[in-house]
């Protein structure tokens, strides 16, 4: 898929046709951008300008009001970007290249433009510019899907994390929203439609503004999917009963979801995922207007990885954390070698990195192992990711393998924890500690251990236990 609203650039075939920098009055209107097309050539590249300035967001961690905290973080980020980027925007536009507000990533204080390397070299010399990156699109780890009948009872993966036991106490994730950044979603799937935050009931028009984001004009009107991946992972997080006689497929079947498309079956470019993360911290309408951090989800599930540590992405994740949003990342499928866990699944105490477990309760052979890039412990926990049954487009169900399938199960577990104790919303370190502490040990020390051996770089703290995590949250411990 493309990223942002950009004109087609032949040189960026790895990002798929359809990219363009929009100059029109609407962020999704690329009609006026044709005036810029003459300035682009097959030799142009996509550049991400990284600015040195970052706001001090430390005050946000002491804020208890959800709306105040989100607004404080977003205002600080936007103010820093506006002050930092003016000279670079002027230089790029003076060169005849269109810049629209949707190419300004204030969440990471970075700027995206398409143009010749010579212009990028000039931008790199401006005061306050820390680096100019060329877009890198690591292959997206899409999965294979084996169709299965509509589940008539909770599948093995839900039982493995003891989700049905949590449901039996009335905890289903209700009142919590999970944002999913992926390949889009078939929101009309019977297991997902009523979980979509934009759904308004039978016969009523859905509200996509603030609930769906596409960086591309042609995908903007309503949720779409570029592969089954996004529909599958969304089902694992929040999928309900779906077709008559069916059983829930998601760990948190009472939670809502919103969605941003940032990947195809082939690639998850940095510019695309930054756009999705920015939408999540302050959802907008489909034209990119009216950013409202009060509507941000409590959790963002990410079943994609990057090949190396990248400052803009790390800044965006830090911004989410400052705003009280829990990031959940899959560590990737490059196991079993030590050090095969991919960024940004590098662990701190305010996010959860997730590997995959198998039916026997062990760590799946393909699951990425730590240490993480930079040497930190990784993963935090594991969850079922082998033969996991979930939704696929066109009312279907399929089994699939991957840490991509495990991460949304952990996002769903976090939603259960937050419903069980709403005071934990925004208190990320406590949510992470509960999920780690209640996990059932898995893995071994072959790739190293931390915390006195309780955590290892194969399975982290172990397989998540939704029921135990809910009970711990209710106890406040």
C-alpha positions as CSV (number, residue, x, y, z in Angstrom):
1,X,0.0,0.0,0.0
2,X,1.1,3.6,-0.2
3,X,1.7,5.9,2.7
4,X,0.2,9.3,3.2
5,X,-1.6,11.0,0.4
6,X,1.1,11.0,-2.3
7,X,1.3,10.9,-6.1
8,X,2.4,7.7,-7.8
9,X,6.2,7.5,-7.8
10,X,7.7,4.9,-10.0
11,X,10.8,4.8,-8.0
12,X,8.9,3.7,-4.9
13,X,7.4,0.5,-6.3
14,X,8.1,-1.3,-3.1
15,X,5.4,0.9,-1.6
16,X,2.9,0.0,-4.3
17,X,1.4,2.5,-6.8
18,X,-0.9,5.2,-5.4
19,X,1.4,7.4,-3.4
20,X,1.3,11.2,-3.8
21,X,1.7,14.3,-1.8
22,X,-1.7,16.0,-1.6
23,X,-1.9,19.7,-2.2
24,X,-5.6,20.0,-2.3
25,X,-7.9,21.6,0.3
26,X,-8.7,18.2,1.6
27,X,-6.0,15.9,2.9
28,X,-7.6,13.2,0.8
29,X,-8.0,15.3,-2.3
30,X,-5.1,14.5,-4.7
31,X,-6.7,16.3,-7.7
32,X,-4.6,19.5,-7.1
33,X,-1.5,17.4,-6.5
34,X,-1.3,16.8,-10.3
35,X,0.3,20.2,-10.5
36,X,3.3,18.7,-8.7
37,X,3.6,15.6,-10.9
38,X,5.8,17.3,-13.4
39,X,8.3,17.9,-10.6
40,X,8.6,14.2,-9.9
41,X,10.6,11.6,-11.7
42,X,11.6,7.9,-11.5
43,X,14.7,9.0,-9.7
44,X,12.8,10.6,-6.9
45,X,12.8,9.0,-3.5
46,X,10.7,9.2,-0.4
47,X,12.4,11.0,2.4
48,X,11.6,11.2,6.1
49,X,13.2,14.3,7.8
50,X,13.9,13.7,11.5
51,X,14.1,16.9,13.6
52,X,16.2,17.1,16.7
53,X,13.6,18.9,19.0
54,X,11.4,16.8,21.2
55,X,8.9,18.1,23.8
56,X,9.2,17.2,27.5
57,X,6.2,15.0,28.1
58,X,7.1,13.9,31.6
59,X,4.3,16.0,33.1
60,X,1.7,13.8,31.3
61,X,2.5,10.8,33.4
62,X,1.2,12.4,36.5
63,X,-2.1,13.4,34.9
64,X,-5.2,11.4,35.9
65,X,-7.8,13.1,33.7
66,X,-7.9,11.2,30.4
67,X,-9.0,14.2,28.2
68,X,-6.6,16.6,29.8
69,X,-3.7,14.2,29.5
70,X,-4.3,13.5,25.8
71,X,-4.7,17.2,24.9
72,X,-1.6,18.1,26.8
73,X,0.5,15.6,24.9
74,X,-0.9,16.4,21.5
75,X,-0.6,20.1,22.0
76,X,3.1,19.7,23.1
77,X,3.9,17.5,20.1
78,X,2.2,19.8,17.6
79,X,3.8,23.0,19.0
80,X,7.3,21.4,18.8
81,X,6.7,20.3,15.2
82,X,5.4,23.7,14.1
83,X,8.5,25.4,15.5
84,X,10.9,22.8,14.1
85,X,9.7,22.3,10.6
86,X,9.0,25.7,9.1
87,X,12.4,26.1,7.4
88,X,12.3,22.6,5.9
89,X,8.8,23.0,4.7
90,X,9.7,26.3,3.0
91,X,12.7,24.8,1.3
92,X,10.7,21.8,0.0
93,X,7.8,23.9,-1.2
94,X,10.2,26.4,-2.8
95,X,11.5,23.5,-4.8
96,X,8.1,23.0,-6.2
97,X,7.1,20.0,-4.1
98,X,3.8,20.0,-2.4
99,X,3.6,19.6,1.3
100,X,0.3,19.0,3.0
101,X,-0.4,18.9,6.7
102,X,-0.9,15.1,6.5
103,X,2.8,14.7,5.6
104,X,3.8,16.5,8.8
105,X,4.2,13.8,11.5
106,X,4.0,15.8,14.6
107,X,3.8,12.6,16.7
108,X,7.4,12.0,15.9
109,X,8.5,15.5,14.8
110,X,9.3,14.3,11.3
111,X,8.4,15.4,7.8
112,X,7.8,13.3,4.7
113,X,8.4,14.4,1.2
114,X,9.1,12.9,-2.2
115,X,11.9,14.4,-4.3
116,X,15.4,14.1,-5.5
117,X,18.3,13.2,-3.3
118,X,19.9,16.5,-4.0
119,X,17.0,18.3,-2.2
120,X,17.2,15.9,0.7
121,X,20.9,16.7,1.1
122,X,20.1,20.4,1.3
123,X,17.3,19.8,3.9
124,X,19.7,17.7,5.9
125,X,22.0,20.8,6.4
126,X,19.3,22.9,7.9
127,X,19.6,23.9,11.6
128,X,17.5,21.5,13.8
129,X,17.5,18.7,11.3
130,X,18.9,15.6,12.9
131,X,18.8,13.2,10.0
132,X,17.1,12.5,6.6
133,X,16.1,8.9,6.2
134,X,15.2,7.1,3.0
135,X,12.0,5.1,3.3
136,X,12.7,1.5,4.0
137,X,9.9,-1.1,3.6
138,X,10.8,-4.4,5.2
139,X,8.8,-7.3,3.9
140,X,5.5,-7.6,5.7
141,X,5.1,-11.0,7.4
142,X,1.7,-11.9,6.0
143,X,0.4,-15.3,6.9
144,X,-1.2,-18.3,5.3
145,X,-4.8,-19.0,6.1
146,X,-6.5,-22.4,6.3
147,X,-10.3,-22.0,6.1
148,X,-12.3,-23.6,8.9
149,X,-16.0,-23.8,9.7
150,X,-17.6,-21.2,12.0
151,X,-16.4,-22.0,15.5
152,X,-19.2,-23.5,17.6
153,X,-17.3,-23.1,20.8
154,X,-14.3,-21.1,22.0
155,X,-11.3,-22.3,20.1
156,X,-8.2,-23.8,21.9
157,X,-6.4,-20.5,21.9
158,X,-9.1,-18.7,23.9
159,X,-9.1,-21.6,26.4
160,X,-5.3,-21.5,26.6
161,X,-5.4,-17.9,27.8
162,X,-8.4,-18.6,30.0
163,X,-10.5,-15.9,28.4
164,X,-13.8,-17.8,28.8
165,X,-13.2,-17.9,32.6
166,X,-12.9,-14.1,32.6
167,X,-16.1,-13.8,30.6
168,X,-17.9,-15.9,33.1
169,X,-17.3,-13.1,35.6
170,X,-18.9,-10.5,33.3
171,X,-15.6,-9.2,32.0
172,X,-15.5,-9.0,28.2
173,X,-13.6,-5.7,27.6
174,X,-16.8,-3.6,27.4
175,X,-16.0,0.1,27.5
176,X,-12.5,-0.3,26.2
177,X,-11.4,0.5,22.6
178,X,-8.5,-1.2,20.8
179,X,-6.9,0.5,17.9
180,X,-5.5,-1.8,15.2
181,X,-2.9,-0.7,12.7
182,X,-2.6,-3.3,10.0
183,X,-3.8,-4.1,6.5
184,X,-7.3,-2.7,7.1
185,X,-10.3,-4.6,8.1
186,X,-13.5,-6.2,6.8
187,X,-15.6,-4.3,9.3
188,X,-18.8,-5.9,8.0
189,X,-17.7,-9.4,9.0
190,X,-20.4,-10.8,11.3
191,X,-17.9,-11.3,14.2
192,X,-16.7,-7.7,13.9
193,X,-19.4,-5.4,12.8
194,X,-21.0,-4.8,16.2
195,X,-17.5,-4.4,17.7
196,X,-16.6,-1.6,15.3
197,X,-16.8,1.7,17.1
198,X,-18.4,3.4,14.1
199,X,-21.3,0.9,14.0
200,X,-24.6,2.5,14.8
201,X,-27.1,-0.4,14.5
202,X,-29.2,-2.1,11.9
203,X,-30.3,0.2,9.2
204,X,-28.3,3.1,10.4
205,X,-25.3,4.7,8.6
206,X,-22.0,3.9,10.3
207,X,-19.7,6.7,11.4
208,X,-16.3,6.2,9.9
209,X,-14.9,9.6,10.9
210,X,-12.7,9.1,13.9
211,X,-12.9,5.3,13.6
212,X,-11.2,4.6,10.3
213,X,-8.0,6.0,8.8
214,X,-6.4,5.5,5.5
215,X,-3.4,7.5,4.3
216,X,-4.6,7.0,0.7
217,X,-7.5,8.8,-1.0
218,X,-8.8,5.7,-2.6
219,X,-9.2,3.9,0.7
220,X,-10.5,6.8,2.7
221,X,-14.3,6.6,2.5
222,X,-14.8,3.4,4.5
223,X,-12.8,0.6,5.9
224,X,-11.1,-1.7,3.3
225,X,-8.6,-4.5,3.5
226,X,-5.5,-5.1,1.5
227,X,-5.1,-8.6,2.7
228,X,-6.9,-10.9,5.2
229,X,-4.2,-10.1,7.9
230,X,-5.9,-7.1,9.5
231,X,-9.3,-8.8,9.6
232,X,-7.8,-11.9,11.3
233,X,-5.9,-10.0,14.0
234,X,-8.8,-7.7,14.7
235,X,-11.0,-10.8,15.3
236,X,-8.4,-12.2,17.7
237,X,-8.6,-9.0,19.8
238,X,-12.4,-8.3,19.8
239,X,-14.3,-10.8,17.6
240,X,-17.8,-11.7,18.8
241,X,-20.1,-14.6,18.0
242,X,-20.7,-13.7,14.4
243,X,-22.8,-16.1,12.5
244,X,-25.7,-17.9,14.1
245,X,-24.5,-20.7,16.3
246,X,-21.0,-19.3,16.4
247,X,-18.8,-18.7,19.4
248,X,-16.7,-15.6,20.3
249,X,-13.3,-15.6,18.6
250,X,-11.7,-12.6,20.4
251,X,-10.2,-12.5,23.8
252,X,-12.2,-9.3,24.5
253,X,-15.5,-9.8,22.6
254,X,-17.1,-6.9,24.4
255,X,-14.4,-4.3,23.4
256,X,-14.7,-1.9,20.5
257,X,-12.1,-1.4,17.8
258,X,-11.0,1.4,15.4
259,X,-8.7,0.7,12.5
260,X,-5.9,2.3,10.4
261,X,-4.5,0.8,7.2
262,X,-0.7,1.1,7.0
263,X,0.4,-2.2,5.3
264,X,-0.2,-4.3,2.3
265,X,0.5,-8.0,2.2
266,X,4.0,-6.9,1.1
267,X,5.2,-4.0,3.2
268,X,4.6,-1.8,6.2
269,X,6.5,1.4,5.4
270,X,7.6,3.7,8.2
271,X,5.6,6.6,6.8
272,X,2.5,4.5,6.8
273,X,2.8,3.3,10.4
274,X,3.6,6.8,11.6
275,X,0.5,8.1,10.0
276,X,-1.5,5.3,11.7
277,X,0.0,6.0,15.1
278,X,-0.7,9.7,14.7
279,X,-4.3,8.9,14.0
280,X,-4.5,6.7,17.1
281,X,-3.3,9.3,19.5
282,X,-5.8,11.9,18.2
283,X,-8.4,10.4,15.8
284,X,-9.5,12.7,13.0
285,X,-12.2,12.6,10.4
286,X,-11.4,10.9,7.1
287,X,-10.0,14.1,5.7
288,X,-7.5,14.4,8.5
289,X,-9.3,17.2,10.3
290,X,-10.5,17.7,13.9
291,X,-7.8,15.7,15.7
292,X,-9.4,14.7,19.0
293,X,-7.2,13.0,21.6
294,X,-10.3,12.4,23.8
295,X,-11.3,9.8,21.2
296,X,-8.0,7.9,21.3
297,X,-8.2,4.1,22.1
298,X,-6.8,2.8,25.4
299,X,-4.7,0.2,23.6
300,X,-3.1,0.0,20.1
301,X,-2.3,-3.5,18.7
302,X,0.5,-3.7,16.1
303,X,1.2,-7.0,14.3
304,X,4.1,-5.7,12.3
305,X,7.8,-5.0,12.9
306,X,10.7,-2.9,11.6
307,X,14.2,-4.2,10.7
308,X,16.1,-1.8,13.0
309,X,15.6,0.8,15.6
310,X,14.2,4.1,14.1
311,X,14.0,7.3,16.0
312,X,10.7,8.5,14.5
313,X,9.0,5.3,15.4
314,X,10.4,5.2,18.9
315,X,9.3,8.8,19.4
316,X,5.8,7.9,18.3
317,X,5.6,5.0,20.7
318,X,6.8,7.2,23.5
319,X,4.1,9.7,22.6
320,X,1.4,7.1,22.9
321,X,2.7,6.0,26.2
322,X,2.8,9.6,27.5
323,X,-0.9,9.9,26.4
324,X,-1.7,6.8,28.4
325,X,-2.2,4.5,25.4
326,X,-0.8,1.0,25.8
327,X,1.2,-0.2,22.7
328,X,1.3,-3.9,22.0
329,X,3.7,-5.3,19.4
330,X,4.4,-8.6,17.9
331,X,8.1,-9.6,17.9
332,X,8.1,-11.3,14.5
333,X,8.5,-14.8,13.1
334,X,12.2,-15.1,12.6
335,X,12.9,-17.5,15.5
336,X,14.3,-19.7,16.9
337,X,17.6,-17.9,16.7
338,X,18.5,-15.8,19.7
339,X,18.3,-12.1,18.8
340,X,15.6,-12.6,16.2
341,X,13.0,-10.4,17.9
342,X,12.4,-7.4,15.7
343,X,12.0,-3.8,16.7
344,X,9.7,-2.0,17.7
345,X,8.9,-4.9,20.0
346,X,11.7,-3.8,22.3
347,X,10.4,-3.9,25.8
348,X,10.1,-1.2,28.4
349,X,7.6,-1.1,31.3
350,X,4.9,0.8,29.4
351,X,4.4,-1.5,26.4
352,X,4.0,-5.2,25.8
353,X,6.0,-7.2,23.2
354,X,4.5,-10.5,22.3
355,X,5.8,-13.8,21.1
356,X,3.8,-16.9,20.1
357,X,3.0,-20.1,22.0
358,X,1.9,-23.4,20.6
359,X,-0.9,-25.8,21.6
360,X,1.4,-27.6,24.1
361,X,2.0,-24.4,26.0
362,X,5.6,-24.0,24.7
363,X,7.1,-21.3,22.6
364,X,6.5,-21.7,18.9
365,X,9.6,-22.4,17.0
366,X,9.1,-19.4,14.6
367,X,8.6,-16.9,17.4
368,X,11.2,-14.2,17.6
369,X,13.6,-14.6,20.5
370,X,15.5,-11.9,22.4
371,X,17.6,-10.1,23.2
372,X,15.9,-7.3,21.4
373,X,17.7,-4.8,19.2
374,X,19.7,-2.7,21.6
375,X,20.2,-5.6,24.0
376,X,17.0,-5.4,26.1
377,X,14.9,-8.3,27.2
378,X,12.3,-9.5,24.7
379,X,9.5,-10.7,24.5
380,X,7.4,-9.7,27.5
381,X,4.9,-12.6,27.2
382,X,3.7,-15.1,24.7
383,X,0.2,-16.0,23.5
384,X,-1.3,-18.6,21.2
385,X,0.0,-18.1,17.7
386,X,-0.1,-21.6,16.1
387,X,-3.3,-22.6,14.3
388,X,-5.2,-19.7,15.8
389,X,-8.7,-19.4,14.5
390,X,-10.1,-16.0,13.6
391,X,-12.1,-14.0,11.1
392,X,-11.1,-13.4,7.4
393,X,-12.9,-11.3,4.8
394,X,-16.2,-12.3,3.2
395,X,-17.8,-13.9,6.4
396,X,-15.1,-16.5,6.6
397,X,-12.9,-18.1,9.4
398,X,-9.4,-19.4,9.1
399,X,-6.6,-20.8,11.2
400,X,-3.2,-19.1,10.9
401,X,0.2,-19.0,12.5
402,X,2.4,-16.1,13.7
403,X,3.3,-13.7,16.4
404,X,0.9,-11.4,14.5
405,X,-1.9,-13.6,15.8
406,X,-0.5,-13.6,19.4
407,X,-0.2,-9.8,19.8
408,X,-3.9,-9.0,19.5
409,X,-4.7,-11.7,22.1
410,X,-2.5,-9.8,24.5
411,X,-4.2,-6.5,23.5
412,X,-7.5,-8.2,24.3
413,X,-6.2,-9.3,27.7
414,X,-5.2,-5.8,28.5
415,X,-8.8,-4.7,27.6
416,X,-10.2,-7.2,30.1
417,X,-7.8,-5.9,32.7
418,X,-8.9,-2.3,32.1
419,X,-12.6,-3.2,32.3
420,X,-12.0,-5.2,35.5
421,X,-10.4,-2.1,37.1
422,X,-11.1,1.1,35.1
423,X,-8.7,3.0,37.4
424,X,-5.9,1.2,35.5
425,X,-6.7,3.0,32.2
426,X,-3.6,5.1,31.4
427,X,-1.6,3.5,34.2
428,X,0.5,1.5,31.8
429,X,3.2,0.3,34.1
430,X,0.6,-1.3,36.4
431,X,-1.2,-3.0,33.5
432,X,2.0,-4.4,32.1
433,X,3.1,-5.6,35.5
434,X,-0.2,-7.4,36.1
435,X,0.0,-9.2,32.7
436,X,3.6,-10.2,33.2
437,X,3.1,-11.3,36.8
438,X,0.1,-13.5,36.1
439,X,1.5,-15.2,33.0
440,X,2.2,-19.0,33.1
441,X,5.9,-19.6,32.7
442,X,7.1,-20.8,29.3
443,X,10.3,-21.0,27.4
444,X,13.8,-21.5,28.6
445,X,17.1,-19.7,29.3
446,X,18.8,-20.6,26.0
447,X,18.8,-16.9,24.9
448,X,19.3,-15.5,28.4
449,X,17.3,-14.6,31.4
450,X,16.5,-11.6,33.5
451,X,14.7,-10.8,36.8
452,X,16.4,-13.6,38.6
453,X,15.4,-16.2,36.0
454,X,11.6,-15.3,36.1
455,X,11.8,-13.9,32.6
456,X,13.6,-15.4,29.6
457,X,14.3,-14.2,26.1
458,X,12.4,-17.2,24.6
459,X,9.0,-16.8,26.2
460,X,9.3,-13.8,28.4
461,X,7.2,-14.1,31.5
462,X,5.2,-16.9,29.9
463,X,1.7,-17.5,28.4
464,X,-0.8,-14.8,29.3
465,X,-3.5,-15.8,31.7
466,X,-6.5,-13.5,31.1
467,X,-8.5,-14.9,34.1
468,X,-5.7,-14.4,36.6
469,X,-4.9,-11.0,35.2
470,X,-8.5,-9.9,35.6
471,X,-8.6,-11.2,39.2
472,X,-5.4,-9.4,40.0
473,X,-6.7,-6.2,38.5
474,X,-9.9,-6.5,40.6
475,X,-7.8,-7.0,43.7
476,X,-5.7,-3.9,42.8
477,X,-2.5,-6.0,42.9
